[in-house]
Amino acid sequence: MKKGAKLWRLLSVVFITTLIVMITFLYGVMTKQTIKEVRKNQENSLLALGRQLSVEEQVITALKNNQTTEALEKYTVQVSEIHGLDFVVIMDMSGIRLTHPDSWKIGKHFEGGDELPALEGNEHVSISEGSLGESLRGFVPVFDGDQQIGVVSMGIKLTSLSSLINRTKKDYTMSLVLSVGFGLFLAIAVSYYLKKQLHDLEPQEIARLLEERNAMLEETKDAIVVIDREGTILLANIEATSMFQRMTNQEELVGRALSELVLHLEKLTVESKTEQFYQQNGQDYFVSIAPIRVRKKDIGHVVFLKNATETFIVAEQLVSTTTYASALQSQSHEFMNKMHVIYGLVDLEDYEALKGYLVDILKPEKEFAQRLAILVRNPVLAGFLIGERLKFSELKTQLIVEIYPEIPPNAHDSDTQNLLALYRYINRFFMAQTLPEEIGQRIEYKEKTLLTTFSLAYSKKQLEQFELAFFSSYLTTLLKKAKGDIHWENQQDNWLLMIMTVHYEGVQDDKRINY
């Protein structure tokens, strides 16, 4: 996968770029505002100083006499130095200078042409080029009573004004540099922190892991839920949601307590690190619970509920197949031994002993495996029936299996698996009860259907309890998959018939052999 820019680098660049743009914009606005303020303040200072000079007695006297004095020249130079100005010029109504920093220009006409409004009695400020260069100038008329007798002009060269502005901007520039430096440090620190919070993963890697996790959760056949420390479900895959819907007919599982999905939670050990066996609604599960840790701190658990039916089916198929193979091997060996005995008795012409021997070997209990091998041509089903009969024998109950007619091989393995799942559910239910001495099981095949009838003797009260406990949502699911049906019939007060029909398509439906 092509990798993009590193997260910390990307965040740093974005953060610094944003910071620089914002600070630069702010710097530009503040600089422009500062220039305006400095110029405005300078203009006001020039006019204020001009008003002060316009009422000075020696200025009025010099203009009235239309001649300068050495004291006045020194005074204007001193005022210029005090206020940081480049010049202070006093001129008469003809624009002739009475004072000037350059004594050679005293008595000459004022340069620039911007003094005319002041000669007409108006204060104003302008920028114009004179003998000292381009400057910011202020003009204030001088009056003697109601009569204007001259003008006071003060100015500062633009180069001097620029120096003043640059000194003011210097502080802003330093702030800009410090802000950018601090922003760079902060961006790197925040990026590093976020990187560690994301376990050193890049966004592309996080997206890929999320898709991989979703694929694993949704495609697995196991029910998987994630819970917090309080047992509230935070995440559930499709199988867990489907399991909850089958149980409650409700849609949403996330946000509910785990006890609503796992009804007997007290039977499980949350802190156990081993797989646990769990039963619910007639269904067997293997449950695994793993802690979720973030920075060595437990924040919840992930719970796996694996359907144990398939595992048990495979194990029982293996046992049944082994039992069936052993029975066939024993049958072959015993058949040869019996043939030798029969041949010997015939050869000795001991027909009475032969008759007794034949009666003995033809007893149904002893010939069950032999008859099963002939009548059940589905080895998986035959092995299962042999194994179930042995399990009931261990519980001191005889399972009497009758088969009519022959059961052909199955065209679809799924039909056999569905049938065995139903047999297994029924037999486990019987084994969990108080068993009678005998249980009858008659299996009949006809028209792509297996009809199985279980017959057993129980009291009427026990039969009522059976009907309440027998049916479950899991049994309903099994019947739906097997395209089957189960119903009960009470022939007498203490005798029960359970009749089950399931779909079973044989390979040779038109070549059945009846025995």
N, C-alpha and C positions, 0 to 999 in steps of 0.2 A: 504494500500500500504506500502510495506516495505521501510523504510527510510534508506538512506545511510548516509555517514559522513556529518556533517555540513559543509556548504560552507566555512565559515571563517576558520574552523579547517583544512579543506583540502587544502585551499590556503596557510595557514600558514605553514603547513607541507611541501608542495611542494616548497614554496619559501625558507624556511629555509634550507631544504635538498639541494636544488640547490646551495644556497649561501655557505653552509658548504663545499660541494664538490668542488666548484670553488675555495674558499679561501684556503681549505686544499691543493688542487693541486698547487695553486700559492705559498702557504707557503712552500710546499715541494721543488718546483723548486727553489724558492729564497733561501731556507736553503742550498740546495746542491750547488747552485752557490756561496753562501756566504762562505761555507767551502772551496771551490776551491779557491776563491779569497783570503781568509785569509791565506791559506797554500801557495798560490803563492806569496802573499806579504811577508810572513815570509821567504820563500825561497830566494826571491830577497834581503830582508833585511840582511839575513845571509851572502849571497855572497858579498853584498856591504860592509858589515862590515869587512868581511874577506879580501877583496881587500885593504881596508883602513889599516888594521893591517899588511898586508903583506909588506907594504912599510914603516912601522914604523922603525926608526933607531935602537931602542933598541931591537926590535924583530930580525932584521937582525944580529945585533951584537951578541945577545945571541945564535943564530943558528950557526954563524960562529965560535964562541968560544965553541959551543956545551955545554953550561952550562947556568943555569938560574940565575936570580938575584932576590933579595927580591923586588926591585922596579918593576921588570917585573911582578912578581906574583900579587902585589897590583894593578898594572895597568890593568891586565886582569880581576881581580875580579871586579874592578871599572867599566870596560867596560860592563861586564855581568850585573851588577846591573842597569847601565844606560839604557841598551837596553832590559832589561827584559829577559835575557837569563839565562839558567841553568849552562852553562859552556862555557869557552873559553880556548882551549888547543892548545899549540904550541908544535909540535913534529919535531924531526929531520928526516933525510932520512931513518932511521932504524925504525921509528914508536915509538921512545922512547919519553915520555912526558917530556917537560921542564917546563910546568905549568899545574896546575889542581886545581879546587876548594878544593879538598881534598889533603892536602900536603903529606899524606902518599902514594899517588899514583904517585907522581912526580918521574921520573926516571924509571917508569915501562912502559911496552909496551901498546900502545893504543888498546882498546878492541872494537870488533865489526867486524873487517875485511873489512869495507867499505872504508878504507883510501887508499887502493892500487891505485885506479885511480888517486887520488891526488898526490901520490908519483911518479906517472909517468908523472906529469905535467898537469893534467886536472882538471878544476873546476867541481864540481858536488855536488848534494844534494841527500841524501838518508835517509831512516828510518831504524834504526838498534838498537839493544839492547847492551848497554855498562854497565859500572860500576854504572851509576846512573839510569839505567832502559832504557826502550824503548824511543827513542827520534828522533826528526827531526834534521839532521845534515847537515852542510854545510862545504865543504872543498875547500880551496884556496891554491895553491902552492906558496911558497916564493922563490924569485930568488935574487941572488947577481950577478948583471950583466946578463949574459946569462946562468949562472949555477944555478940549483935548489938546495937550501940548506935545505929546510924543508917544512912543511905544517902547515897552521893555520886552526883549526877546531872549529866551533861554533855550539852550539846545544840548543834546547829547548825540554824538555820532553813532550811526547804526552799528559800527564795529564795537563800540563800547557797550551798546545795548545788547548786542549778541553775546558778548562776554558775560554780561550780567545774567542773561537767560541761560547760558551754558552752565554757569555756576549753580543756578537753581536746578537745572536738569541733572546735574551730577548725582544728586541724592536719589533721584528716581532711577537713574541707570544702575546705581549700586543695588537698589532694592530689587530691580529686575534680575540682575545676575544672581543675587542671593535666593530669590524666589525660584528661579530655574534650577539652581543647584539643589535646593531643598526638595523641589518637585521630583527631580531625577532620583534622589535618594529614596523618597517616599514611594515612587513608582516601583523601583526595584524591590524595596522591602515588601510592599503589598503583593507584587507578583510572586515573590518567593514564598510568601505566606499562603497564597492561594494554591500555588503549585504543591506545597506540602499537604494542604487540606485535601487535594485531589489525588494524593498518593503518587505524586510524580508522574501522573498520566496527562497526556496531551488530549485536547478535545476530540481529535479523531479516534484516539485509542478508547476514550470513554464511550463514544458513540458505537464503536465496534463491539466493545464488551457488552453494552446494553443490548444490542441486536442479538449477539450470541446468547446472552442470558435469556432473552425473551424466546428465542428459538428453542433452547433447551427446555424451558419451563412449559411451553405450549405443546411441544411435540412428544414429551414423555407421557407414558401411560400411568405414571404414579401421581397421586394427589400430593401437591406440594403447597404449603402455606408458610408465610413468614409472620411471626408474631413479635410484639414488643414485650417488655418485662412484665406488663400487666396481663398478658395473655390475649390482647386484642389483635385480630388478624389485620395485617397491613398490606399483604399481597397474597394472591391466590391464583394458581394457574387454571386452565380450562377444566382439567380433570377434577380438581377440588371443587370448583364451582358446580360442575355437573353432579358430583356426588351430593353436594348440599341441596341442589334442586330436587334430586330424586328423593331425598329424605323429607324435605319440608315444603316443596313446591314454591319456594321463594327464590328470587333471582339473585339478589346482591349478597355476597359473602363478606367482602371487605368491610371492616369496621365492626364486625360482630366478634363475640368472644369465641375462643377456641372450643369451649365446652358445647357450643351449639353444633359444631361439626363432629367433634369426638365426644360422644355422649358420656362415656365412662372414663373421664380423664384421670380419675383417682387411681385407675389401674396401671397408669404409666408413670415412669420415673423420668422427670424432665432432665435431670442431670446425668442420666445414664448415657454412657458412650457406646453401648452395645445395642444391637437390633433387638426390639421387643416384639413379642407376639401379642396380638390384640384382636378381639372378636366384637363385632357390632352388627346387629340386625341379621344374624346368620351368616355374615361374611367374615372371612379371616384376613388379617392384615399383618404385615411386618412393618413396624414403626421405628423410624430412626429420628432422633432429635439432636441437632447440632447447634451449638451456641454461635452467635454472631458477635464478633469482637471488633471494636474500633479503638485503636490506641490502648490496647490491653484492658479495655473496659467492656463488659457484657452489656449489649443494648437490646438483645432479643434472641430469638431462636428460629431456626428453620426446621419445619416438621415434614418428614416424608412418610406417606402412607402407601405402601406397596401392596397391591392385591396378591395375597398368598395363594389364591386358588390355582393359578397356573403352576406355581412351584409344587404344590401338593399333587396336581394332576400329573405332572411329569414324574414325580417320585412314585406315585401309585401306579402309573403306567409301567414304570421300570419294574416295580415289585410284581405287578400283575403279569407282565410279559415273562419275567423270570419264573414265576409260579407256573404259568401256562407251559413254558418250555420244559420245566422239570416234570410236570404232570405228563406231558407227551413222551418224554424220555422214559419215565417210570412205566407208562402205559405200554410202550413198545417192549420194554424188558419183561414186564409182567405178562404181556400177551404171549411171548415166546415160552415163558415158564408154564403158563396155563396150557398152551398147546401141547407141550411135552407131557404134562400130567394127563390131559385128556387122551393123548395118543397111547400113553402107557396103560391107562384103565381100559381103553378099548381093546388094546392088544391082550390084556389079561382077562378080558370078557367079564370084568367086574362092573356090571351095569348098575347095580344098586349104589355102589360108591360113586360112580360117574353121575348118576342122577342127583345125589346129594351135593356133589361138588359143583354141578352146574347151577343148582338152586342158590348155593352160597355166593358164587361169583356174580350172579345176575342181580343181587340186591342193589336197589337204587343208590344207597349211600356209598357203597364201594365202587359203583360204576359211574359216579357223577362226572368225573373228569373225562371218561371215555365217551359218555353220551354228549357231554358239552362239546367235545372236539368234533363230533359228527354234526350236531344240530346248530352250533354257532360257528359260522364260517368267518366271523370277524374276530381275529385273534386278540385285539385290544379289549373288546367287550367280554370275550371268554375269560381272559386272564383276570379282568376286573371282577367278574362274578365269582371266580374261584377264590380270589383274595378276600372279597366281602364275606363269603361263606365261612372262611377260616376265622375272620374277626368276630362274627357272631358266635361261632363255636367257642371261642375263648371266653365269651360272656355267658356261656351255658345256655345259649339259645340256638335252636336249629333253624337255619334258613333253608327252606325247601323251595328249590327253583324248578319250575316247570316251563318247558319251551315247546311251543307249537305254532306253526310247523318249523321248518328250518329257517334260521335267520341268515340271509345272504351277506356277502361282503358289502360294505358301505361305499356308495359312489362318491361321497364327500366326507372328508375327515371331520369337518365342522359338525356334521350331524352326530357323529360318534362322541365328540367332545361335549356337545350340549347335552346329550343323553346321559353320559357319565357324570356330568356336573349335577344333574337332577337326581340321579341315583345316589350320588354321594351326599347331597343335602338331605334326602329322605332317610338314608341309613344312619347318618350322624344324629338326626333328630330322634330316631328310634333308640339308638344307643345311649342317648342322654336321659331316656325315660326308664321306668321299671319295666324290664322286658318280660314277655310271656315265654313259655317253653318253646313255642313254635311260631314262626312267621312265614307265611306263604307268599311266594312271588311268582306269578304266572306271566310269561312274556309271549305275546302273540304278534306275528308279523302278517300284515295284509295291506295291499294297496298303498304302498309307500308310507305306511304308518306302523309304529310299534305301540301296541296296547299292553300296558303293564298293570297288573292288578295285585296289590298287596292286601293280604288278609291276615288279621290278628285279633285275638280275643282280649277285651278290656272291659272294665266296668263302665256303666253309662256316664258316671261322673268324670272318669278319666278321659273318656271320649270327648266330652264337652271341653275339657281343658286342652286336649290335643288340638282341637279345631281353632281355639283362640291363640295358641302359641305357635302353631305350625306355619301359618301364612305370614309372610314378611315381604318387604319391598324387594329384598334380594331374590326371593323365590319368584316374585312377579317378573323380575328382570330375566331370570333363567328361563322361565316359561316363554317369555316373549322371544328370546333368542332361539329357542328350540322349536318355536311354532307349536307349542303344546298346551295342554289343559289338564287340570287335576280337579276331581270332585270326590266327595265322600258318599258312601251308601251304608246305612245301618240295616243289616239283614235281620238281626235280632238285638235284644237289649244289650248284649255283651259281645257283639261281634261286629267288626269294622271292615269295610272294603274301601280301599283307596284306589281309584282308577285313574291312570295317567295315560294320555295319548301324546305322542311326539312324532314329528316328521322324521322319516328314515327312508331314504331312497336306496334300494338295493341295486347291485350291479346287474343281476339277472332276475328281474321281476317275473318273467314268463317261464322260468325254469325251476320253480319251487318243487321241492320233494317233501311229501308229507310222510311222517313216521307215526 
